[in-house]
Amino acid sequence: MPHNLSDLTDIVQEIAVHDSYIAYKKLFGLLFPSIKHFSYCLLKSPELAEEVASDVMITLWRKRKTITSINNIKVYAFVIAKNLCLNILKSNSRGRIVSLDDITINLQIDTTPEWILINDELKQSLNNAINKLPTRCKMIFRLVKEDGLSYKEVSEILNISIKTVDSQLVIASRRLSVSIKKEFNLGTVKKY
């Protein structure tokens, strides 16, 4: 399973040059789950999230001859998903503009090896602390920590500066640290 951009670039090259369905299935396996989860966070509908993720993957297949010109296919896919989600939200709200700050996100952090090792009580406390974060902060935290995107990729997806991504992660880390220390009486707790 590819973990770096050059492996992903090789897969995209196979799809573009050879119309490789096998390579497309690899790309699908890498991108679809994250895009579906990202879309669900925005839409709060498993059916619509799956539809958006499917539409993104279909778009990538249809544009396979030109996708080699895209610098980062992962960011490109997330931007397509974000735009599709915002279009759905806009059409469902009869033209009302929807801000990412107005969208509620429920996170479940149990996908990385570090989190799997944490006991259930700590996981529950951490989930509670994450759910208390401001919406944008939660979204950025999830994209970086759970989906493994870089600050630059998140800034491109959400159309914000890299400094904003960094500052939101600092805020999230501080608030989570304070919350966990407070929950487990781990020394002096500073308010931020």
N, C-alpha and C positions, 0 to 999 in steps of 0.2 A: 504494500500500500504506500503510495508516494506521500512524502511528508514535506517536500520542499518544492519551490517554484520551478526548478529545472525539471523535476519529474512530471509536474503538471504540464509544463511546456511540451515535454515529449509526448504526452497523451494527446494534447491539443493538436500537435503536429501530425500524429497518426490519424486523427479524425479528419483533419483538413486535407491532407495529401492522399490518404488511402481510403477515405470513407469508412474507416474501421469501426464496425459496430462493437467489437470487443473493447476497443479503447473508449468508445462512448459509454459503454456499461461501466467502465472503471471511473470515468468522469462523473457519471450519474451517481455511483456509490459514494464518491467523495463529496459531492456538492449537495445532492438532493436533501439528505437529512438536516444539514445545517440551514439550508434555505427554507425548508419547511418549518423548522423550529423558529427561525427569525420571523417568518411570515405569520406564524401563529401568535407570536408576541405582539405583533401589530394588529392583527385582525380578530383575535380571540375566537376563531372558528377553525376547527381541524379540517373541515371540508374545503373552506376557502384557502387555507394555508397549503393544503396538498395541491389544490388547483393552481395556485400561484407557482409553487415549486415545479410542478409539471410544465407549466407554461414557460418558465425560465429554461428548463432543460430542452423543451421543444425549440425554443428560440435559438439556443446554442447549436442544436443539430441543424436547423434550417440555415444558420449563418456559418456553417462549418467551413466553407471555402474561404471565408474572410476572417475567421477568428484568430488566425495566426498573427494578425496585425494588432491584436489587443495585448497590451503589456501584462496585465494581470487578470486572468480569466475569472479568478475567484471574486475579486472586487467587482468586476463587470457583472457577474451573475447576481451578486448581492444588490447592486444598484438597480438592476432590472427588477428584482423582487421588491425592493423598496418602492419603486415607481408604480409597479402593478398594485401593491397594497394600498398606496396612497390614492391611486385612482379608484379602487374599490371603496375605500373609506369615503372619498369625496362623493362618489355616485350614491352611496348608501345614506349619506347625510344631506342629500339634496343641495349640494353646492357649498355646504359649510366647510371652511378651511380647517383641516385637522393638523394639529401640531404634535410632534413626537412627545412633547411634554405632557400632553393630555391623554396619552395612551397608557393604560395600566398593564404592567408586566408581572407575571408570576414566574419566578425562576425556580428550577429545581437543579441544585448542584450536586450531582453524584456521578458525573461521567468521567472525571479524570482520576488517575490512580491515587493522587494525594487525598482526594475527597472520599474515596472508597474506604481508605484506612481510618478516617476519622470516625469516632464512635457516634451512635445515633443521636445522643443528646447534644453533642457539639454540632452535628449536622443540622439538627432542628433549630438550634440557637442561631447558627449562621444563616440558615434560610430565612428565619424571622428577621434578622438584622438586614439581610439583603432586600427583603420585601419592604423594609422601611426606608430604603434609599429613595431619593428623588428619581422619577421615571427615566430621565436622560442618563443619569448616573448608573442606574440598573442596566439600561440597554448597553452602554459602553462597557461596563464591567463584564457583562455576558459575552459580548462580541470578542473582547480581548482575552478574558480568562477561560471562557468555556469553548468558544469557537476557534481560539488560537489566531485571531487576526492581528496584524501589526497595527500600531497607532496610525500609520499612514493609510492603511486599508480602511480602518474605521472612519478616519476623517473623510475619506473619499466617499464612503457609503452614506454617511450621515450628513455630508456637506458641511462639515465644521473643521476648524483648524486642528492641527496636531497638538498644539498647546492646550486646546479645550479638552481633547481626549486625555492628555496627561493630567490636567488639573482635576478632571472628573474622577479619574482613577485614584488620584491622591486623596480626594474627598472620600471616595468609597472605602479605600484602605483604612483611613483614619477612623471613619465611623464604624466600620466593622471591627477594628481593633478595640475601640472604646467599648462597643457593645459586648464583645466576647470577654474582655477583661472584667467588665461589670458583672456579666452573667456568672462568671466562674471565680469572682473575687481574686483576680490575679494582679495584685499590686495597685498602685496609684492610677486612678483614671483621670485623664485630662479631657476637658470638654473642648470640642473644635467647632 
